[in-house]
Amino acid sequence: MSAILKSIALALVVFASGCATKTAEVALVTDANGKLKSAQIAKTSGDPALDKRALGIARKRFTKVVPVPAKDKTYMQPVEFKLN
């Protein structure tokens, strides 16, 4: 199935279920010791409140998602919100 058809199918499922989603992408950067140095929104969800929440979620889950982080590396973490 082409990417366009998959997108349309996903949009139809979301529409049919009455549930919309928004996704923010967070850039998480480690320092020379592999510790989380910074987190910032790389791609906005379009909602500043959700973006702020995405930053907190990504920071909190970082050690679970990346148990042994590399030194001086940027990790991209999407955070999806399902809206009613």
C-alpha positions as CSV (number, residue, x, y, z in Angstrom):
1,M,0.0,0.0,0.0
2,S,1.4,3.4,-0.9
3,A,2.2,6.0,1.8
4,I,-0.6,8.2,0.6
5,L,-3.2,5.4,0.9
6,K,-1.8,4.5,4.4
7,S,-2.2,8.1,5.4
8,I,-5.7,8.3,4.1
9,A,-6.6,5.0,5.8
10,L,-5.2,6.3,9.1
11,A,-7.1,9.6,8.7
12,L,-10.3,7.6,8.1
13,V,-9.7,5.5,11.2
14,V,-9.1,8.6,13.3
15,F,-12.1,10.3,11.8
16,A,-14.4,7.3,12.2
17,S,-13.3,6.8,15.8
18,G,-13.8,10.5,16.7
19,C,-10.3,10.6,18.1
20,A,-7.7,13.0,16.8
21,T,-4.0,12.8,17.5
22,K,-1.3,15.4,17.7
23,T,2.4,14.6,17.8
24,A,5.3,16.7,19.0
25,E,8.9,15.6,18.3
26,V,11.5,16.3,21.1
27,A,15.2,16.5,20.5
28,L,17.1,15.1,23.6
29,V,20.8,15.9,23.7
30,T,23.4,14.2,25.9
31,D,26.6,15.7,27.2
32,A,30.2,14.3,27.1
33,N,29.3,11.9,30.0
34,G,26.1,10.6,28.4
35,K,23.8,12.5,30.7
36,L,20.8,14.4,29.4
37,K,21.9,17.9,28.8
38,S,18.9,19.5,27.1
39,A,15.5,18.9,25.5
40,Q,13.7,21.1,23.0
41,I,10.8,20.8,20.6
42,A,12.1,19.8,17.2
43,K,8.7,19.6,15.6
44,T,5.7,21.3,17.2
45,S,2.3,19.6,17.8
46,G,0.7,23.0,17.0
47,D,-0.4,23.4,20.6
48,P,2.1,25.1,23.0
49,A,0.5,23.4,26.0
50,L,1.0,19.9,24.4
51,D,4.5,20.8,23.4
52,K,5.4,21.8,27.0
53,R,3.8,18.5,28.2
54,A,5.8,16.6,25.5
55,L,9.1,18.0,26.8
56,G,8.3,16.8,30.4
57,I,7.2,13.4,29.2
58,A,10.3,12.9,27.0
59,R,12.7,14.1,29.8
60,K,11.0,11.8,32.3
61,R,11.1,8.7,30.0
62,F,14.5,9.3,28.6
63,T,16.4,6.8,30.7
64,K,13.7,4.1,30.0
65,V,13.7,4.7,26.3
66,V,17.5,5.0,26.1
67,P,18.9,3.0,29.0
68,V,22.6,3.5,28.0
69,P,22.8,6.9,26.2
70,A,25.8,7.6,24.0
71,K,28.0,10.6,24.7
72,D,27.3,13.9,22.8
73,K,24.4,12.5,20.9
74,T,20.9,13.8,19.9
75,Y,18.0,11.5,20.2
76,M,14.6,12.3,18.5
77,Q,11.6,11.2,20.5
78,P,8.1,11.6,19.1
79,V,5.3,12.1,21.7
80,E,1.8,11.4,20.5
81,F,-1.3,12.8,22.1
82,K,-4.8,11.2,21.5
83,L,-7.5,13.9,21.8
84,N,-11.1,13.2,22.4
